[in-house]
Each structure stands twice: as C-alpha cells, then as structure tokens.
Amino acid sequence: MSMNKKDFSFIVLIPAYNEELHIKKLIEDVKKYADNILVVDDGSQDKTVDILKETRVNYLVHEQNAGKGASLVDGFKYLLNKDFDYVLTMDADGQHAPSDIPAFTQCAALSNADIVVGNRMSDTSGMPLDRYLTNRFTSWVISKMAHQKISDSQCGFRLISKKVLENIDIETKNYDTESEILVKASRNGFKIAEVPVKTIYGNESSDIHKIKDTIRFFKLVFNLKKKR
C-alpha cells in the first residue's frame, strides 16, 4: 500500500526555540511533503518569529520559554479542534530530514500503528557518544515500562494519532514529555511502531540540560511507576 500526503490526513507540529538559522529552510522542505504546518515558538529571543511571519504558516508564540513539552502540549491542544488523523512532530534544528515524512505515514497505514517513532539508532554514525549511551539507556527503561520495544524513545520525530492525544493526560513540560506520551499511550492499549530515520548532526549546541533533564526523566519514571 502506498500513500501520499493527499491520501493521509496529518498536520506537522514543530516546536521551535531560537531557530532563526534553520526554520525557514525547514518549513520550505516540509512543504514538499505536507500541506499543513503549525510552529510553536517557545519564547525565542532571536528572529524566529519574524521569519515565521514571512513563511505564511500557522504559528503560536509563548511570551516566555516554557519548555519543549509545553510547546508540544499547546500545539496538541490547538490542533485537537482541527480535522486530521495524525500529528507529525519534528524538531526545528534541522536534524530531522523532511524526506523521511512519507515513511511515517506509510508505516502507520501498513501497521495500523497509533504512534510511529523515528529510530536514529539504526545508523549511529555521527551520533555523539554521550547521546548514544543516554538513548540506549532511556529507551531500554521506556520499553520496559511500555511493554513494547522502542529503540529510540527520545526521538522527537514521530507520528501520533489524534486518538492517542484525546485519551492521555500529559503532565510534563520538558524533554520528558516525549517519554511520558509513549508510556501512557501504551498503557491505554495503543500500538507503537518505528521507522529508521536519518539524522543530520551539526555543530549547534543542544537545548537539553543534561543534569536537569536526567533528574526529570527519573522523576517521570518514578511517578509513572506509582500510577500503575
């Protein structure tokens, strides 16, 4: 079964923070594969919002930086009133290749999955060692909690069905949000699949704060275990 963007109802959601160097080209490339795009600017202090005004895409703006998870949640809330089957989330820093978008929709159609997660671990060349080790560990933990194998639980390139968003309560606001979604979706009986994706690593520093986000991850794991 083959699908193109006209056969599959999905909206691309891009959380962005200080991405003036990447956001314009990313949107141009995404438009080759998707008709509907929503960008949530998370209190950028550069020219990201000015560029968004020129690109003619829908966008929301946080007056202050609230966290990646908060940007995703606000985007989800805004989109739940729209007519679509899935939301495809991707990062704004240019690491996710828009040319991989069709693989997500095709996987969802063939597997009837409710979530399709990008898997960067199928080709780790160029991935920093600390990120590789962190991804391996967190993915192992989330797979155990979700009772489904998830090779790359930290990948923000993913397709999420509207049904999932309507049936889970997201409580986190940072990078732990993506892990929370997977565990809660699985506990609600939703199927998770994955597709290999390319990752383009540049010289830009990550917005992830290693110590803070590690603490948040373990706090999330503890809280989810309590709610079983």
MIMARTI-366932 format. One record per residue (C-alpha): x, y, z; residue number from 0. Coordinates in nm, 4 decimals. Each point is the difference from the previous one (the first is absolute). Last residue first. Layout:
ATOM c1 c2 c3 lodo
ATOM X Y Z NUM
...
END
This chain:
ATOM c1 c2 c3 lodo
ATOM 0.0479 0.1742 3.7535 227
ATOM -0.0091 0.3558 0.1357 226
ATOM 0.2988 -0.0357 0.2331 225
ATOM 0.2144 -0.1364 -0.2848 224
ATOM -0.0901 0.3030 -0.2099 223
ATOM 0.1115 0.2357 0.2765 222
ATOM 0.3356 -0.1762 0.0458 221
ATOM 0.0685 -0.0119 -0.3743 220
ATOM -0.0876 0.3688 -0.0337 219
ATOM 0.2293 0.0905 0.2910 218
ATOM 0.2748 -0.2038 -0.1660 217
ATOM -0.0456 0.1954 -0.3221 216
ATOM -0.0195 0.3347 0.1775 215
ATOM 0.3296 -0.0685 0.1781 214
ATOM 0.1626 -0.0877 -0.3326 213
ATOM -0.1504 0.3155 -0.1498 212
ATOM 0.1502 0.2198 0.2688 211
ATOM 0.3432 -0.1621 -0.0216 210
ATOM 0.0226 -0.0077 -0.3792 209
ATOM -0.1614 0.3323 -0.0849 208
ATOM -0.1368 -0.0716 -0.3486 207
ATOM -0.0006 0.3061 -0.2261 206
ATOM 0.2766 -0.1653 -0.2013 205
ATOM 0.2989 0.1959 -0.1256 204
ATOM 0.0284 0.0600 -0.3733 203
ATOM 0.2846 -0.1633 -0.1901 202
ATOM -0.2246 -0.1992 -0.2296 201
ATOM -0.1337 -0.3547 0.0148 200
ATOM -0.2373 -0.1020 -0.2789 199
ATOM -0.2021 -0.3027 0.1050 198
ATOM -0.1481 -0.2474 -0.2460 197
ATOM -0.3004 -0.1992 0.1086 196
ATOM -0.0768 -0.3678 0.0543 195
ATOM -0.3707 -0.0662 0.0600 194
ATOM -0.1804 -0.0941 0.3201 193
ATOM -0.3263 -0.1492 0.1226 192
ATOM -0.2122 0.0635 0.3107 191
ATOM -0.3469 -0.1452 0.0509 190
ATOM -0.2417 0.1634 0.2428 189
ATOM -0.1413 -0.1986 0.2905 188
ATOM -0.0362 0.2791 0.2541 187
ATOM 0.3161 -0.1090 0.1774 186
ATOM 0.1830 0.0334 -0.3315 185
ATOM -0.1188 0.3573 -0.0460 184
ATOM 0.1015 0.0865 0.3560 183
ATOM 0.3500 -0.1402 -0.0456 182
ATOM 0.0601 0.1609 -0.3392 181
ATOM -0.1427 0.3406 0.0929 180
ATOM 0.2060 0.0175 0.3200 179
ATOM 0.3208 -0.0648 -0.1933 178
ATOM -0.0694 0.2932 -0.2329 177
ATOM -0.0938 0.2225 0.2925 176
ATOM 0.3340 -0.0630 0.1736 175
ATOM 0.1558 0.2672 -0.2220 174
ATOM -0.1909 0.2698 0.1896 173
ATOM -0.3525 0.0774 0.1128 172
ATOM -0.1364 -0.3106 0.1732 171
ATOM -0.3634 -0.0823 0.0813 170
ATOM -0.1384 -0.1431 -0.3229 169
ATOM -0.3445 -0.1530 0.0491 168
ATOM -0.0688 -0.2769 -0.2496 167
ATOM -0.3124 -0.0873 -0.1975 166
ATOM -0.0556 0.2828 -0.2478 165
ATOM 0.3676 0.0163 -0.0911 164
ATOM 0.0063 -0.3725 -0.0717 163
ATOM -0.3104 0.0160 -0.2178 162
ATOM 0.1520 0.2879 -0.1988 161
ATOM 0.2717 -0.2384 -0.1090 160
ATOM 0.3660 0.0779 0.0633 159
ATOM 0.2737 -0.0012 -0.2659 158
ATOM 0.3570 0.0427 0.1214 157
ATOM 0.3232 0.1968 -0.0360 156
ATOM 0.0725 0.0968 0.3617 155
ATOM 0.2311 -0.2977 0.0493 154
ATOM 0.0503 -0.0678 0.3706 153
ATOM -0.1641 -0.3430 0.0033 152
ATOM 0.2416 -0.1373 -0.2574 151
ATOM -0.0250 -0.3797 -0.0277 150
ATOM -0.3495 -0.0323 0.1441 149
ATOM -0.0877 -0.3608 0.0714 148
ATOM -0.3451 -0.0189 0.1598 147
ATOM -0.0856 -0.0731 0.3634 146
ATOM -0.0227 0.3795 0.0495 145
ATOM 0.1948 -0.0027 0.3262 144
ATOM 0.2639 -0.2409 -0.1272 143
ATOM 0.0281 0.1860 -0.3304 142
ATOM 0.0324 0.3294 0.1900 141
ATOM 0.2937 -0.1324 0.2042 140
ATOM 0.1798 -0.1498 -0.3016 139
ATOM -0.0586 0.3196 -0.1987 138
ATOM 0.1449 0.2058 0.2858 137
ATOM 0.3157 -0.2121 0.0090 136
ATOM 0.0657 -0.0189 -0.3729 135
ATOM -0.0790 0.3674 -0.0520 134
ATOM 0.2356 0.1049 0.2793 133
ATOM 0.2823 -0.2144 -0.1384 132
ATOM -0.0422 0.1370 -0.3519 131
ATOM -0.0322 0.3574 0.1263 130
ATOM 0.3232 -0.0312 0.1986 129
ATOM 0.1758 -0.1507 -0.3023 128
ATOM -0.0972 0.2801 -0.2385 127
ATOM -0.1942 -0.1335 -0.3018 126
ATOM 0.2031 0.0319 -0.3205 125
ATOM -0.0508 -0.3611 -0.0994 124
ATOM -0.2919 -0.1283 0.2074 123
ATOM -0.1910 -0.1625 -0.2850 122
ATOM -0.2904 -0.2209 0.1132 121
ATOM 0.0029 0.1952 0.3266 120
ATOM -0.1745 0.3010 -0.1503 119
ATOM -0.3387 -0.1705 0.0222 118
ATOM -0.2950 0.2276 -0.0719 117
ATOM -0.3097 -0.0863 0.1990 116
ATOM -0.3333 -0.0994 -0.1545 115
ATOM -0.2966 0.0326 0.2354 114
ATOM -0.3506 -0.1404 -0.0455 113
ATOM 0.1246 -0.2816 -0.2197 112
ATOM -0.2249 -0.1545 -0.2655 111
ATOM 0.3109 -0.1808 -0.1250 110
ATOM -0.0268 0.0789 -0.3718 109
ATOM -0.1669 0.3397 0.0274 108
ATOM 0.2108 0.1160 0.2941 107
ATOM 0.3182 -0.1140 -0.1745 106
ATOM -0.0962 0.1809 -0.3202 105
ATOM -0.0712 0.3197 0.1926 104
ATOM 0.3346 -0.0135 0.1772 103
ATOM 0.2039 -0.0919 -0.3082 102
ATOM -0.1559 0.2925 -0.1889 101
ATOM 0.1599 0.2452 0.2497 100
ATOM 0.3587 -0.1214 -0.0536 99
ATOM 0.0677 0.2635 -0.2676 98
ATOM -0.0607 0.2596 0.2724 97
ATOM 0.3429 -0.0929 0.1446 96
ATOM 0.0219 0.0525 0.3762 95
ATOM 0.3139 0.1701 0.1333 94
ATOM -0.1002 0.3405 -0.1387 93
ATOM -0.0369 0.1691 0.3380 92
ATOM -0.3793 0.0270 -0.0092 91
ATOM -0.0794 -0.3427 0.1415 90
ATOM -0.2762 -0.2183 -0.1400 89
ATOM -0.3524 -0.0925 0.0982 88
ATOM -0.2476 -0.1661 -0.2361 87
ATOM -0.3581 0.0333 0.1195 86
ATOM -0.2461 -0.2642 -0.1181 85
ATOM -0.3543 -0.0478 -0.1289 84
ATOM -0.1001 0.3605 -0.0691 83
ATOM -0.2918 0.2431 0.0250 82
ATOM 0.0919 0.2795 0.2411 81
ATOM -0.1242 0.0623 0.3550 80
ATOM 0.2690 -0.2294 0.1373 79
ATOM 0.2580 0.2189 -0.1738 78
ATOM 0.0124 0.2787 0.2586 77
ATOM 0.0246 -0.2445 0.2888 76
ATOM 0.2737 -0.1961 -0.1767 75
ATOM 0.2005 0.3160 -0.0676 74
ATOM -0.0307 0.1082 0.3614 73
ATOM 0.1158 -0.3458 0.1083 72
ATOM 0.2957 -0.0006 -0.2399 71
ATOM 0.1142 0.3454 0.1085 70
ATOM -0.0354 -0.0961 0.3668 69
ATOM 0.2090 -0.3093 -0.0654 68
ATOM 0.2737 0.2070 -0.1603 67
ATOM 0.0235 0.2326 0.2976 66
ATOM -0.1742 0.3180 0.1166 65
ATOM 0.2166 0.2779 -0.1444 64
ATOM -0.1938 0.3218 0.0431 63
ATOM -0.2552 0.1823 -0.2156 62
ATOM -0.0876 -0.3318 -0.1605 61
ATOM -0.0931 0.0424 -0.3657 60
ATOM -0.2326 -0.2044 -0.2201 59
ATOM 0.0462 -0.0530 -0.3720 58
ATOM -0.1916 -0.0702 -0.3179 57
ATOM 0.2147 0.0163 -0.3101 56
ATOM 0.0368 0.2985 -0.2302 55
ATOM 0.3815 -0.0079 -0.0092 54
ATOM 0.0527 0.3725 0.0582 53
ATOM -0.1574 0.0140 0.3464 52
ATOM 0.2016 -0.3077 0.0946 51
ATOM 0.3205 0.1876 -0.0836 50
ATOM -0.0895 0.2802 0.2400 49
ATOM -0.0823 -0.2613 0.2656 48
ATOM 0.3430 -0.1659 -0.0330 47
ATOM 0.1896 0.3293 0.0121 46
ATOM 0.1834 -0.0627 0.3290 45
ATOM -0.1258 -0.0068 0.3577 44
ATOM -0.2317 -0.2961 -0.0515 43
ATOM -0.2824 -0.0373 0.2511 42
ATOM -0.0983 -0.3551 -0.0900 41
ATOM -0.1131 0.0482 -0.3586 40
ATOM -0.2659 -0.2568 -0.0857 39
ATOM -0.0010 -0.0757 -0.3721 38
ATOM -0.3071 -0.1474 -0.1695 37
ATOM 0.0217 -0.1507 -0.3482 36
ATOM -0.2655 -0.1250 -0.2412 35
ATOM 0.0575 -0.1093 -0.3595 34
ATOM 0.2768 -0.2498 0.0603 33
ATOM 0.2730 -0.1628 -0.2096 32
ATOM 0.1567 0.2797 -0.2068 31
ATOM -0.1147 0.2496 0.2645 30
ATOM 0.2452 -0.1628 0.2434 29
ATOM 0.2939 0.1231 -0.2112 28
ATOM -0.1117 0.3640 -0.0007 27
ATOM -0.0799 -0.0207 0.3719 26
ATOM 0.3464 -0.1357 0.0769 25
ATOM 0.1664 0.2635 -0.2156 24
ATOM -0.1718 0.2799 0.1913 23
ATOM 0.0474 -0.1540 0.3459 22
ATOM 0.3721 -0.0696 -0.0111 21
ATOM 0.2127 0.3036 0.0855 20
ATOM -0.2776 0.1868 0.1819 19
ATOM -0.0505 -0.2968 0.2324 18
ATOM -0.0048 0.1689 0.3402 17
ATOM -0.2581 -0.2415 0.1426 16
ATOM -0.2335 -0.1983 -0.2237 15
ATOM -0.2663 -0.2663 0.0481 14
ATOM -0.1043 -0.1361 -0.3414 13
ATOM -0.3395 -0.1629 -0.0530 12
ATOM -0.0729 -0.1532 -0.3413 11
ATOM -0.3679 -0.0712 -0.0639 10
ATOM -0.1325 -0.3294 -0.1298 9
ATOM -0.2809 -0.1318 -0.2164 8
ATOM 0.1361 -0.2632 -0.2353 7
ATOM -0.0968 -0.0411 -0.3642 6
ATOM 0.1118 0.3485 -0.1053 5
ATOM 0.3453 -0.0447 0.1594 4
ATOM 0.0705 -0.3110 -0.2019 3
ATOM -0.0731 -0.3591 0.0767 2
ATOM 0.1147 -0.3357 -0.1252 1
ATOM -0.1409 -0.3377 0.0964 0
END
